[in-house]
Amino acid sequence: MARTHLRISDVAQRAGVSPATVSRVLNGTATVGREKRDLVMAAIDELGYRPNRLASNLRRRQTEMIGVVVSDIENPHFTEMVRAVEDAAYLRGYRVLLCNTDENPAKQRDYLGVLAAERVSGVILSPTDRSAPEISELLDHDIPVVAFDRSVDDSRADSVLVENLTGTRAGVEHLIECGHTRIGFIGGPTGVQTADERREAYEQAMIAAGLQSSVADGGFRAEGGDRAAHRLLERGATALLVANNLMTIGALQAIKDLRLRIPDDVALVSVDDPPWARLTDPPLTTLAQPIREMATAAVELLLSRIGDHGAAPRRQLFELELHHRGSCCRTDN
């Protein structure tokens, strides 16, 4: 008897192949070799898998669905992005399938395979693994991809990105103008594009000012930001530049635990500008990303690509904007 709760990923695991391979077998694609095809068909028979929804989608060629793949749904940066994408897509007659990878390349691989099998109209992707072959497989099957926040290696994909270098340098320079010379940087994981670019910009600005860099990795998580802030403050930092809003929450916790005052004892600048940044005492100086504008641009790029697969790849670049508030300059400056 067919087990309707089974998924393509279950068939892929039983057959020892990728979900994208299962999708190609079900779609009758000739590029799958006989050996893998036989493995997939045997797994389908063993499990009793019946791809009813997939078969319906394939008859219609594509669904009016957009896949949105983010690296951390707990991050307010991506929460706001998803909401803006859903708003823009809905107004244009599309619905959204949301996937969260938790910065896990294996989860990204599985979700991209599922989106390919579902024949979504397109995918907006904030990649954990920018070189994953599943990205190219989507594009090979005329499913357009827009890279959001981080680029991908396949040059056929469109992209909506932030210019991290100039904005991050401006944050360091603002702290220097406020009289700080011992400026610590709380960064994200090495190998993640946004983390690498922001760290590079910080180090460039410190070298240009003749100052010593001091970096700690917060992993783009609140608990990591807490640990990193403790380390930097124990080294003598009087100012912190934090590379995302979750780590800023951790840094604020560390500052509170150490009974330090902002900005008299320690100054703080955060990349991202969540609503709560204006509610702290004092309000936080931030490097704001125009998330809603970026998300709307991503949807427009994707939908225009759906209608014109042959157009040259497009790249839209947005600026970080320094919002001056009260968390940087000491009250005696």
C-alpha positions as CSV (number, residue, x, y, z in Angstrom):
1,M,0.0,0.0,0.0
2,A,1.3,3.5,-0.9
3,R,2.5,5.6,2.0
4,T,1.5,9.1,1.1
5,H,3.6,10.7,3.8
6,L,6.8,9.6,2.1
7,R,9.0,12.3,0.4
8,I,11.4,12.3,-2.5
9,S,14.2,12.6,0.1
10,D,13.1,9.2,1.5
11,V,13.3,7.6,-1.9
12,A,16.7,9.3,-2.4
13,Q,18.1,8.0,0.9
14,R,16.9,4.4,0.2
15,A,18.3,4.5,-3.3
16,G,21.6,6.2,-2.3
17,V,21.2,9.1,-4.7
18,S,20.4,12.8,-4.5
19,P,16.8,14.1,-4.4
20,A,17.5,15.8,-7.7
21,T,18.3,12.4,-9.3
22,V,15.0,11.0,-8.1
23,S,13.2,14.1,-9.6
24,R,14.9,13.5,-12.9
25,V,13.9,9.8,-13.0
26,L,10.3,10.7,-12.2
27,N,10.4,13.4,-14.9
28,G,11.7,11.0,-17.4
29,T,15.0,12.9,-18.0
30,A,17.4,11.0,-20.1
31,T,20.5,12.2,-18.4
32,V,20.1,9.6,-15.5
33,G,22.1,6.5,-16.1
34,R,20.5,3.0,-16.1
35,E,22.1,2.0,-12.9
36,K,20.8,4.9,-10.9
37,R,17.5,4.8,-12.6
38,D,17.1,1.1,-11.6
39,L,18.1,2.0,-8.0
40,V,15.5,4.8,-7.8
41,M,12.7,2.6,-9.3
42,A,13.5,-0.2,-6.9
43,A,13.3,2.2,-3.9
44,I,10.0,3.6,-5.2
45,D,8.6,0.0,-5.3
46,E,10.0,-0.9,-1.9
47,L,8.6,2.1,-0.2
48,G,5.4,2.3,-2.1
49,Y,6.0,5.9,-2.9
50,R,3.4,7.6,-5.1
51,P,4.3,11.1,-6.3
52,N,0.8,12.4,-6.8
53,R,1.5,16.1,-6.3
54,L,4.7,15.9,-8.2
55,A,3.0,14.2,-11.1
56,S,0.3,16.9,-11.1
57,N,3.0,19.6,-11.1
58,L,4.9,18.0,-13.9
59,R,1.8,17.8,-16.1
60,R,1.5,21.6,-15.6
61,R,5.3,21.9,-16.2
62,Q,5.7,24.4,-13.2
63,T,3.9,25.6,-10.2
64,E,3.2,29.2,-9.5
65,M,5.4,28.9,-6.4
66,I,8.7,30.5,-5.5
67,G,11.2,28.7,-3.3
68,V,12.9,30.8,-0.6
69,V,15.9,29.3,1.0
70,V,17.5,31.1,4.0
71,S,20.4,30.2,6.2
72,D,18.9,31.1,9.5
73,I,15.2,31.8,10.0
74,E,15.8,32.9,13.6
75,N,17.8,35.8,12.4
76,P,15.5,38.9,12.1
77,H,17.4,39.9,9.0
78,F,16.0,36.8,7.2
79,T,12.6,37.0,8.9
80,E,12.1,40.5,7.5
81,M,13.4,39.4,4.1
82,V,11.0,36.4,3.9
83,R,8.0,38.6,4.9
84,A,8.9,41.2,2.2
85,V,9.4,38.4,-0.4
86,E,6.1,36.9,0.4
87,D,4.3,40.3,0.2
88,A,5.9,41.0,-3.2
89,A,5.3,37.5,-4.6
90,Y,1.7,37.4,-3.4
91,L,0.8,40.6,-5.1
92,R,2.2,39.1,-8.4
93,G,0.2,35.9,-8.1
94,Y,2.9,33.7,-6.7
95,R,3.0,31.7,-3.4
96,V,6.1,31.0,-1.3
97,L,7.7,27.8,-0.1
98,L,10.1,28.5,2.8
99,C,13.2,26.4,3.6
100,N,15.7,27.0,6.4
101,T,19.1,25.5,6.2
102,D,20.6,26.5,9.6
103,E,23.9,27.1,7.7
104,N,24.0,23.3,7.0
105,P,25.2,22.4,3.5
106,A,23.4,19.0,3.7
107,K,20.1,20.7,4.5
108,Q,20.6,23.1,1.6
109,R,21.2,20.2,-0.7
110,D,18.1,18.4,0.3
111,Y,15.9,21.5,0.1
112,L,17.1,22.4,-3.3
113,G,16.4,18.9,-4.5
114,V,12.9,19.1,-3.2
115,L,12.3,22.5,-4.9
116,A,13.6,21.1,-8.2
117,A,11.2,18.1,-7.8
118,E,8.3,20.4,-7.1
119,R,9.1,22.4,-10.3
120,V,8.9,25.8,-8.5
121,S,8.9,28.8,-10.8
122,G,12.2,30.0,-9.3
123,V,14.3,30.2,-6.2
124,I,15.6,33.0,-4.0
125,L,18.6,31.6,-2.2
126,S,20.8,32.8,0.6
127,P,23.5,30.1,0.2
128,T,25.3,28.2,2.9
129,D,27.3,26.4,0.2
130,R,27.7,28.8,-2.8
131,S,29.2,26.1,-5.0
132,A,26.6,23.4,-4.4
133,P,25.9,21.4,-7.7
134,E,22.2,21.5,-6.9
135,I,22.2,25.3,-7.8
136,S,23.5,24.5,-11.3
137,E,21.0,21.7,-11.6
138,L,18.1,24.1,-11.0
139,L,19.5,26.5,-13.6
140,D,20.0,23.5,-16.0
141,H,16.3,22.8,-15.7
142,D,15.3,26.4,-16.5
143,I,14.4,27.2,-12.8
144,P,16.0,30.6,-12.3
145,V,17.9,31.4,-9.1
146,V,18.5,34.8,-7.5
147,A,21.2,34.8,-4.9
148,F,20.3,37.0,-1.9
149,D,22.8,38.5,0.5
150,R,25.5,36.1,-0.6
151,S,26.5,35.3,-4.2
152,V,26.8,31.8,-5.8
153,D,29.5,30.4,-8.0
154,D,27.2,29.7,-11.0
155,S,27.4,32.8,-13.2
156,R,24.0,32.3,-14.7
157,A,22.3,33.2,-11.4
158,D,21.1,36.8,-10.7
159,S,22.0,38.3,-7.4
160,V,20.9,41.0,-4.9
161,L,23.8,41.9,-2.6
162,V,25.0,44.4,-0.1
163,E,28.2,46.3,-0.6
164,N,29.7,45.4,2.7
165,L,33.2,46.9,2.4
166,T,32.4,50.6,2.2
167,G,29.7,50.4,4.9
168,T,31.7,48.4,7.4
169,R,34.7,50.8,7.0
170,A,32.4,53.7,7.7
171,G,31.4,52.0,11.0
172,V,35.0,51.7,12.0
173,E,35.8,55.3,11.0
174,H,32.8,56.5,13.0
175,L,34.2,54.8,16.2
176,I,37.6,56.3,15.5
177,E,36.0,59.8,15.2
178,C,34.4,59.2,18.6
179,G,37.9,58.8,20.1
180,H,38.3,55.0,20.1
181,T,41.6,53.3,19.2
182,R,41.0,49.8,20.8
183,I,38.1,48.6,18.5
184,G,37.2,45.0,18.6
185,F,35.3,43.2,15.8
186,I,32.8,40.3,16.4
187,G,32.6,38.4,13.1
188,G,30.8,35.5,11.5
189,P,32.0,32.1,10.3
190,T,35.0,32.1,8.0
191,G,34.0,31.2,4.5
192,V,30.6,32.9,4.6
193,Q,30.8,35.8,2.1
194,T,29.1,38.4,4.3
195,A,31.3,37.5,7.3
196,D,34.5,37.5,5.2
197,E,33.8,40.9,3.6
198,R,32.9,42.6,6.8
199,R,36.0,41.3,8.6
200,E,38.2,42.4,5.6
201,A,36.7,45.9,5.7
202,Y,37.3,46.2,9.4
203,E,40.9,45.1,9.1
204,Q,41.5,47.5,6.2
205,A,40.1,50.4,8.1
206,M,42.2,49.6,11.2
207,I,45.4,49.3,9.1
208,A,44.6,52.6,7.4
209,A,44.3,54.3,10.8
210,G,47.5,52.7,12.1
211,L,45.5,50.7,14.7
212,Q,45.8,47.0,15.9
213,S,43.0,44.7,14.9
214,S,41.3,42.5,17.5
215,V,38.9,39.9,16.1
216,A,36.7,37.2,17.7
217,D,34.3,34.8,15.9
218,G,30.7,34.9,17.1
219,G,29.4,32.5,14.5
220,F,26.5,34.8,13.6
221,R,24.7,33.6,16.8
222,A,23.7,35.3,20.0
223,E,25.6,33.0,22.3
224,G,28.6,33.3,20.1
225,G,28.4,37.1,20.3
226,D,28.3,36.9,24.1
227,R,31.4,34.8,24.2
228,A,33.2,36.9,21.6
229,A,32.4,40.2,23.4
230,H,33.7,38.8,26.7
231,R,37.0,37.9,25.0
232,L,37.4,41.3,23.3
233,L,36.5,43.3,26.3
234,E,38.9,41.3,28.5
235,R,41.6,42.2,25.9
236,G,40.9,45.9,26.6
237,A,38.6,46.8,23.8
238,T,36.7,50.1,24.4
239,A,34.5,49.7,21.3
240,L,32.9,46.8,19.4
241,L,31.8,46.5,15.8
242,V,29.4,43.5,15.6
243,A,28.8,41.9,12.2
244,N,25.1,41.0,12.6
245,N,22.1,41.6,14.9
246,L,22.0,38.2,16.6
247,M,25.6,38.6,17.8
248,T,24.7,42.1,18.9
249,I,22.2,40.6,21.3
250,G,25.0,38.5,22.8
251,A,27.3,41.5,23.0
252,L,24.7,43.5,24.9
253,Q,24.4,40.6,27.3
254,A,28.1,40.5,27.9
255,I,28.3,44.2,28.5
256,K,25.5,43.9,31.0
257,D,27.2,41.0,32.7
258,L,30.4,43.0,33.0
259,R,28.5,46.0,34.4
260,L,29.8,48.2,31.7
261,R,27.9,51.3,30.5
262,I,27.3,52.2,26.9
263,P,28.9,54.5,25.5
264,D,30.9,55.6,28.6
265,D,32.7,52.3,29.1
266,V,32.2,50.7,25.7
267,A,30.9,51.9,22.4
268,L,28.9,49.7,20.1
269,V,28.0,49.6,16.3
270,S,25.9,46.8,14.9
271,V,25.4,45.6,11.3
272,D,21.7,45.3,10.7
273,D,19.0,47.6,12.1
274,P,16.2,45.6,13.8
275,P,13.4,47.5,15.4
276,W,14.7,46.9,18.9
277,A,17.9,48.8,18.0
278,R,16.0,52.0,18.7
279,L,14.6,50.7,22.0
280,T,17.9,50.1,23.9
281,D,19.3,52.7,26.3
282,P,21.0,54.4,24.6
283,P,19.7,53.5,21.1
284,L,22.2,51.6,19.0
285,T,24.2,53.1,16.1
286,T,23.7,50.6,13.2
287,L,24.8,49.8,9.7
288,A,21.3,49.3,8.2
289,Q,20.6,47.1,5.2
290,P,17.5,48.0,3.1
291,I,16.0,44.6,3.5
292,R,12.5,45.3,2.1
293,E,13.9,47.0,-1.0
294,M,16.4,44.2,-1.5
295,A,13.6,41.5,-1.2
296,T,11.3,43.3,-3.6
297,A,14.2,43.6,-6.1
298,A,14.9,39.9,-5.7
299,V,11.3,39.0,-6.5
300,E,11.3,41.4,-9.5
301,L,14.5,39.9,-10.8
302,L,13.2,36.4,-10.4
303,L,9.9,37.0,-12.1
304,S,11.5,38.9,-15.0
305,R,13.9,35.9,-15.5
306,I,11.0,33.5,-15.6
307,G,9.8,35.3,-18.7
308,D,13.2,35.7,-20.3
309,H,15.7,32.8,-19.6
310,G,18.1,34.1,-22.2
311,A,18.8,37.5,-20.7
312,A,22.3,38.2,-19.3
313,P,22.8,37.7,-15.6
314,R,22.0,40.8,-13.5
315,R,23.5,42.0,-10.2
316,Q,21.9,44.6,-7.9
317,L,24.0,46.1,-5.2
318,F,22.7,47.9,-2.2
319,E,24.5,50.1,0.4
320,L,24.8,49.8,4.1
321,E,23.6,53.0,5.7
322,L,25.2,54.3,8.9
323,H,22.4,55.4,11.4
324,H,24.0,57.6,14.0
325,R,22.4,57.1,17.5
326,G,23.7,57.1,21.0
327,S,25.9,54.0,21.5
328,C,29.2,55.3,20.1
329,C,30.5,58.6,21.4
330,R,31.2,59.1,25.1
331,T,29.2,61.7,26.8
332,D,32.3,63.8,27.4
333,N,33.2,64.0,23.7
